[in-house]
């Protein structure tokens, strides 16, 4: 039995002709997963947003909230939603605990075994007025509670707001150093990349590396040039990359990074390429399709799951049904995610062995 081509959020229906059956959907839900690229404020449940807005008498009406969660032809910009959360809704450490705990619960429902999620401390401290140690403690408590309740491990990635001053990024790293916790693994950088290239933040990355933190960076998103990807790797010296789509415009550099084994976290619902490529050829022309052919080790993620209206299982289904990758490809992407995770090597070895067996058993059921 086949099912109709699916729409996920603002992603047009598939044109690949790949048949996605209920058995496939069960496979995508059951396969073990890591999630390495998710912005916590983009994972807030719709009802939680409403609850927080009503509690705080936020100047955001129900219709506007509903619009945030509608992925139509012209959806509300995700960055606007994230700013609204910082400004109006997240006012107490328990709010942070709630959204992190609920996110990890939602992940576990799709057999995500390990999640590494982004949080922007600058907004929380400057706008929400929650001090860094109190905020971090709330997230750590949520991670521990979710591990107990849902058997999911998680790490927090404080992320630089690249629209803020680079000195604030250095200050963020100082906060991390002053309040070390094993659940806080490293730093990232996000928000709008246009006119805010990676080199502006070299000092924060240097300080983080010297303190023993891991590093990743959004680069090559929003159509920004491949040189931003090069800068992230060669100047900031990141351990992995987020998005990095425009690296395909420099195949030689892409192959060089492929030889180095750098993991690239990609997003099959990525909104930039959806709205700059014609809907009827979007999936066929998305740079993500070309990345594995250049040897790059990619791993699919949800990015902003409740705002993109996509679950972890659906992110993997999109790779199969919309982008045309095979189940064998997906097994490779799963292993890439394990290799890219910021966990110890003993854990990775165990996951590789166990998860390959699980996926093989699931694949055999598809016939």
C-alpha positions in Angstrom: 0.0 0.0 0.0 1.4 3.4 -1.0 0.5 6.8 0.4 0.1 10.1 -1.2 3.1 12.4 -1.6 3.5 14.2 1.7 3.9 17.8 2.7 6.0 18.6 5.7 5.5 22.1 6.9 6.4 24.4 4.1 8.1 21.7 1.9 6.3 21.0 -1.3 5.1 17.5 -2.1 7.8 15.1 -3.4 8.4 14.8 -7.2 10.9 11.9 -7.0 8.3 9.2 -7.6 9.6 7.3 -4.6 6.8 5.4 -2.9 6.7 5.8 0.8 4.6 3.1 2.4 3.3 2.8 6.0 6.0 0.2 6.5 8.6 2.9 5.5 7.1 5.3 8.0 7.3 2.7 10.7 10.9 2.2 9.8 11.7 6.0 10.0 10.0 6.2 13.4 11.8 3.1 14.8 15.3 3.7 13.6 17.6 4.9 16.4 18.7 8.5 15.9 20.8 11.3 17.2 19.7 14.9 16.8 22.7 17.3 16.5 21.1 20.5 15.1 18.1 21.8 16.8 17.4 25.3 18.2 15.5 24.9 21.5 13.4 28.0 21.0 12.3 26.6 17.6 11.1 23.4 19.3 8.7 25.0 21.8 5.3 23.3 21.6 2.4 25.4 20.4 0.4 25.0 23.6 3.4 25.8 25.7 3.9 29.1 23.8 0.2 29.9 24.4 0.5 29.0 28.1 3.6 31.2 28.6 2.1 34.1 26.7 -1.1 34.0 28.8 0.7 33.7 32.1 2.8 36.7 31.3 0.1 38.8 29.6 2.5 39.0 26.7 1.6 41.5 23.9 1.2 38.7 21.5 -2.4 37.7 20.5 -3.6 34.1 19.9 -3.9 34.8 16.2 -0.3 35.9 16.0 0.9 32.8 17.9 -1.1 30.6 15.6 0.5 32.3 12.7 4.0 31.4 14.1 3.1 27.8 13.8 1.5 28.0 10.3 3.8 27.0 7.5 2.0 28.5 4.5 3.3 30.0 1.3 4.6 33.0 3.4 5.2 31.7 6.9 6.2 34.0 9.7 10.0 34.2 9.9 11.5 31.8 12.4 14.0 34.3 13.7 11.1 36.6 14.7 9.5 33.9 16.7 12.8 33.2 18.6 13.2 36.9 19.4 9.6 37.0 20.7 10.2 34.1 23.1 13.2 35.9 24.6 11.5 39.2 24.9 8.1 38.3 26.2 7.7 34.7 27.4 10.8 33.1 29.0 11.0 35.0 32.3 11.8 32.2 34.8 14.4 29.4 35.0 11.5 26.9 35.2 10.3 28.1 31.8 13.7 27.0 30.4 13.4 23.7 32.1 9.9 23.1 30.7 10.8 23.8 27.1 14.0 21.7 27.2 12.2 18.8 29.0 9.3 18.8 26.5 11.7 19.0 23.6 13.6 15.9 24.8 10.3 14.1 25.5 9.2 14.8 21.9 12.6 13.5 20.6 12.4 10.3 22.6 8.9 9.7 21.1 10.7 9.3 17.8 13.5 7.1 19.1 16.1 9.9 19.3 18.6 8.3 21.7 20.8 11.4 22.0 20.2 15.1 21.3 22.5 18.1 21.2 20.6 21.4 21.1 21.3 25.1 20.8 20.5 27.8 23.2 21.4 31.5 22.9 22.5 32.8 26.3 22.9 36.4 25.2 19.1 36.7 24.7 18.3 34.9 27.9 20.6 37.1 30.0 20.2 40.5 28.3 16.5 40.2 27.3 14.8 37.6 29.5 16.9 38.8 32.5 17.7 35.3 33.7 21.3 35.0 34.8 23.5 32.6 33.0 24.2 30.2 35.9 20.5 30.0 36.7 19.6 29.4 33.1 22.3 26.7 32.6 21.2 25.0 35.8 17.6 24.8 34.6 18.7 23.2 31.3 21.0 20.8 33.1 18.2 19.7 35.4 15.9 19.2 32.3 18.6 17.0 30.7 18.9 14.9 33.8 15.2 14.6 34.3 14.7 13.6 30.7 17.5 11.0 31.0 15.7 9.5 34.0 12.2 9.7 32.5 12.7 9.0 28.8 16.1 7.2 28.6 17.6 9.9 26.3 21.0 11.5 26.7 21.5 15.2 25.8 24.0 17.9 25.6 23.5 21.7 25.7 25.3 23.9 23.1 25.4 27.6 24.1 25.3 29.4 20.8 26.6 32.8 19.8 24.0 35.3 18.6 25.9 36.5 15.5 23.6 39.6 15.3 25.1 40.8 18.6 28.5 42.3 19.3 31.5 39.9 19.0 32.5 40.9 22.5 29.3 39.4 23.8 30.3 36.1 22.3 33.6 36.2 24.3 31.6 37.0 27.4 29.4 34.0 26.7 32.4 31.8 26.7 33.6 33.4 29.9 30.3 32.4 31.5 30.7 28.8 30.3 34.2 28.6 31.7 33.0 30.0 35.1 30.2 27.5 35.3 31.5 24.2 33.9 29.1 21.4 33.6 29.5 18.0 31.8 26.2 18.5 30.1 27.5 21.7 28.3 29.7 20.4 25.6 30.7 23.3 23.4 29.7 26.3 21.4 27.9 27.1 18.2 26.9 30.2 16.3 23.5 31.0 14.7 21.0 33.7 13.7 21.3 35.5 10.4 24.6 35.0 8.7 24.2 37.7 6.1 26.7 40.5 6.8 27.9 38.7 9.9 30.7 36.4 8.7 32.4 33.9 10.9 35.7 35.8 11.2 34.0 38.4 13.4 33.9 35.8 16.2 37.4 34.3 16.0 38.3 35.3 19.5 35.3 33.6 21.1 36.1 30.4 19.2 39.7 30.6 20.2 38.8 31.0 23.9 36.4 28.1 23.7 38.9 25.8 22.1 41.6 26.7 24.6 39.1 25.9 27.4 38.5 22.5 26.0 35.0 23.1 24.5 33.9 21.5 21.2 32.9 23.8 18.4 30.4 24.0 15.5 29.1 26.8 13.4 26.3 27.7 11.0 28.0 28.7 7.7 27.0 28.7 4.1 23.3 29.2 5.0 21.1 32.0 3.6 23.0 31.7 0.3 26.1 33.1 2.0 29.3 32.3 0.1 31.4 29.1 0.5 34.2 31.3 1.9 32.2 31.5 5.1 32.4 27.7 5.3 36.2 27.8 4.7 36.6 30.5 7.4 34.6 28.4 9.9 36.8 25.4 9.3 40.2 27.0 8.8 40.1 30.0 11.0 37.5 29.1 13.7 38.7 25.4 13.5 35.3 23.9 14.1 34.8 20.3 14.9 31.7 20.1 12.7 29.6 22.3 10.4 25.9 23.3 10.3 24.2 23.7 6.9 27.3 24.5 4.8 25.3 24.2 1.6 27.3 26.6 -0.5 30.4 24.5 -0.1 29.1 22.7 -3.3 30.1 25.8 -5.2 33.8 24.9 -4.5 34.0 21.1 -5.2 37.7 21.0 -4.6 37.3 22.5 -1.1 34.4 20.2 -0.4 36.4 17.1 -1.3 39.3 18.4 0.9 36.9 18.7 3.9 35.4 15.3 3.0 38.9 13.8 3.3 39.2 15.3 6.8 35.9 13.6 7.8 34.1 16.7 8.9 30.4 16.0 9.7 27.9 18.4 8.3 24.5 18.7 9.9 21.9 19.4 7.3 18.2 20.3 7.4 15.8 18.8 4.8 13.2 21.5 5.6 15.7 24.3 5.2 13.6 27.4 4.5 16.2 29.5 2.7 16.5 27.2 -0.3 12.8 26.4 -0.3 12.0 30.1 -0.9 14.7 30.8 -3.4 14.3 27.8 -5.6 11.1 27.2 -7.5 8.8 24.8 -5.6 8.6 22.3 -8.5 12.4 21.8 -8.5 13.3 22.6 -5.0 14.3 19.1 -3.8 16.0 18.3 -7.0 18.2 21.4 -7.0 18.9 21.7 -3.2 22.7 21.6 -2.6 22.2 18.9 0.0 21.6 16.3 -2.8 25.1 17.0 -4.2 27.0 16.9 -0.9 27.4 13.1 -0.5 28.6 12.9 -4.1 31.5 15.2 -3.1 32.3 12.8 -0.2 30.8 15.0 2.5 29.5 13.2 5.5 26.0 14.7 6.1 23.5 14.0 8.9 19.8 15.2 8.7 18.2 17.2 11.6 15.0 19.1 12.4 16.5 22.6 13.1 13.3 24.2 14.4 10.9 21.2 14.6 7.7 22.8 15.8 8.1 25.9 13.6 9.1 23.9 10.6 6.3 21.4 11.4 8.6 18.4 11.2 9.4 15.6 13.5 12.8 13.7 13.7 11.2 10.7 11.9 9.8 13.0 9.2 13.2 14.6 8.7 14.6 11.1 7.8 11.5 10.4 5.6 12.2 13.6 3.6 15.7 12.4 2.9 14.2 9.2 1.4 11.0 10.4 -0.2 11.9 13.9 -1.4 15.7 13.8 -1.9 15.9 10.2 -3.2 18.5 8.8 -0.8 18.3 5.1 -0.3 17.9 3.2 3.0 21.6 2.3 2.7 22.4 6.0 2.4 20.3 6.7 5.5 22.2 4.0 7.5 25.4 5.8 6.5 23.9 9.2 7.6 22.9 7.6 10.9 26.5 6.5 11.5 27.7 10.0 10.5 25.6 11.4 13.3 27.2 9.0 15.8 30.6 10.0 14.7 29.7 13.7 14.9 28.2 13.5 18.4 30.2 15.0 21.2 30.2 11.9 23.3 33.1 9.6 24.3 34.5 7.1 21.9 33.5 4.1 23.9 29.9 5.2 23.7 30.2 5.7 19.9 31.7 2.2 19.4 28.7 0.7 21.3 26.1 2.8 19.4 27.6 1.9 16.0 27.5 -1.8 16.7 24.1 -1.8 18.3 22.3 0.6 16.0 23.6 -1.1 12.8 22.1 -4.3 14.0 18.8 -2.6 14.8 18.6 -0.9 11.4 19.5 -4.2 9.6 16.6 -5.9 11.5 14.2 -3.1 10.6 15.3 -3.1 7.0 14.7 -6.9 6.7 11.1 -6.3 7.6 10.6 -4.1 4.6 11.4 -7.0 2.3 
